[in-house]
Amino acid sequence: MIKQNCTFDADKQGTVLEIALRGEIDHHSAVQIRTEMDELIYEERPSKTVLDLSAIEFMDSSGLGLIMGRYALMKKLGGELTLRNPNPRIVQIFALAGMERMVKIEEDGKEGRQ
């Protein structure tokens, strides 16, 4: 039995869609989360999507793929993607992959690194 390790809540304020992820993003959970997030993004058509990662306990390369796929989707729809409050390990994964130059990173709702 495959257990879904990651869940999310979403809230739209104006044209900004905020998605707060919780748990672990691994290859078991990434497929389901990706499908649900894509459906939501296509339905809401936000100008900006914010992924709040403050409650993510673990993320492997599947999580990196999940985030970069949402980056590509938002770019395709003419919007932008921002990460909020990623833990230092996630920031390190992004830096090693060279992705911190593409996706904005905010801390506590304020733009930090890019």
Wavefront OBJ file of the C-alpha trace (Angstrom):
o trace
v 0.000 0.000 0.000
v 1.329 3.434 -0.942
v 0.835 6.094 1.671
v 0.468 9.723 0.632
v 3.016 11.518 2.777
v 2.242 15.048 1.641
v -0.917 17.121 1.809
v -1.714 20.750 1.122
v -4.199 23.513 1.782
v -4.854 26.273 -0.724
v -6.151 29.812 -0.392
v -6.606 32.420 -3.110
v -6.355 36.110 -2.283
v -7.076 38.196 -5.366
v -4.849 36.804 -8.106
v -2.408 35.083 -5.724
v -2.834 31.381 -4.999
v -1.129 30.240 -1.799
v -0.501 26.525 -1.382
v 0.745 25.364 2.035
v 2.365 21.943 1.797
v 2.817 19.610 4.790
v 4.726 16.403 5.365
v 7.192 14.723 3.046
v 7.570 15.127 -0.700
v 8.943 11.922 -2.156
v 8.279 9.843 -5.258
v 5.209 8.274 -3.618
v 3.468 11.559 -2.860
v 4.735 13.770 -5.697
v 2.486 12.315 -8.406
v -0.768 12.823 -6.497
v 0.191 16.287 -5.222
v 1.285 17.353 -8.721
v -2.040 16.279 -10.221
v -4.104 18.070 -7.566
v -2.003 21.240 -7.719
v -2.156 21.387 -11.518
v -5.939 21.033 -11.481
v -6.152 23.866 -8.961
v -3.783 26.131 -10.911
v -5.660 25.539 -14.178
v -8.981 26.204 -12.437
v -7.906 29.351 -10.583
v -5.488 30.822 -13.192
v -3.520 32.874 -10.627
v -0.968 35.476 -11.661
v 1.243 34.221 -8.833
v 1.414 30.923 -6.981
v 3.185 30.778 -3.621
v 4.276 27.381 -2.329
v 4.654 27.573 1.450
v 7.222 24.916 2.353
v 7.545 25.756 6.061
v 5.854 22.473 7.094
v 7.812 20.218 4.724
v 9.837 17.792 6.808
v 11.603 15.998 3.938
v 12.029 16.479 0.209
v 13.994 14.414 -2.282
v 14.612 14.967 -5.996
v 10.934 14.213 -6.662
v 10.119 17.371 -4.717
v 12.540 19.354 -6.836
v 10.806 18.020 -9.936
v 7.399 18.850 -8.459
v 8.407 22.450 -7.802
v 10.127 22.962 -11.147
v 7.117 21.527 -12.966
v 4.843 24.050 -11.229
v 7.369 26.771 -12.148
v 7.104 25.721 -15.814
v 3.297 25.594 -15.638
v 3.038 29.056 -14.107
v 5.461 30.455 -16.690
v 3.388 28.838 -19.472
v 0.255 30.516 -18.063
v 2.008 33.905 -17.841
v 2.401 33.840 -14.065
v 5.142 33.364 -11.526
v 6.012 30.893 -8.795
v 7.503 31.762 -5.404
v 8.644 29.506 -2.573
v 7.951 30.612 0.977
v 9.940 29.576 4.055
v 11.835 26.560 2.722
v 14.086 24.925 5.296
v 17.873 25.178 4.835
v 18.081 21.682 3.325
v 15.584 22.582 0.591
v 17.469 25.805 -0.108
v 20.654 23.741 -0.384
v 19.013 21.309 -2.836
v 17.903 24.268 -4.973
v 21.349 25.845 -4.863
v 23.063 22.592 -5.870
v 20.654 22.224 -8.790
v 21.143 25.882 -9.814
v 17.426 26.558 -9.429
v 17.619 29.370 -6.893
v 18.260 31.747 -9.807
v 14.931 30.820 -11.395
v 12.451 30.538 -8.528
v 11.997 33.361 -6.024
v 12.300 32.486 -2.347
v 10.468 34.426 0.386
v 10.877 34.241 4.113
v 7.866 35.046 6.309
v 6.003 36.579 3.371
v 8.855 38.925 2.442
v 11.004 38.395 -0.598
v 14.383 37.102 0.457
v 16.577 35.351 -2.060
v 16.123 34.873 -5.749
l 1 2 3 4 5 6 7 8 9 10 11 12 13 14 15 16 17 18 19 20 21 22 23 24 25 26 27 28 29 30 31 32 33 34 35 36 37 38 39 40 41 42 43 44 45 46 47 48 49 50 51 52 53 54 55 56 57 58 59 60 61 62 63 64 65 66 67 68 69 70 71 72 73 74 75 76 77 78 79 80 81 82 83 84 85 86 87 88 89 90 91 92 93 94 95 96 97 98 99 100 101 102 103 104 105 106 107 108 109 110 111 112 113 114
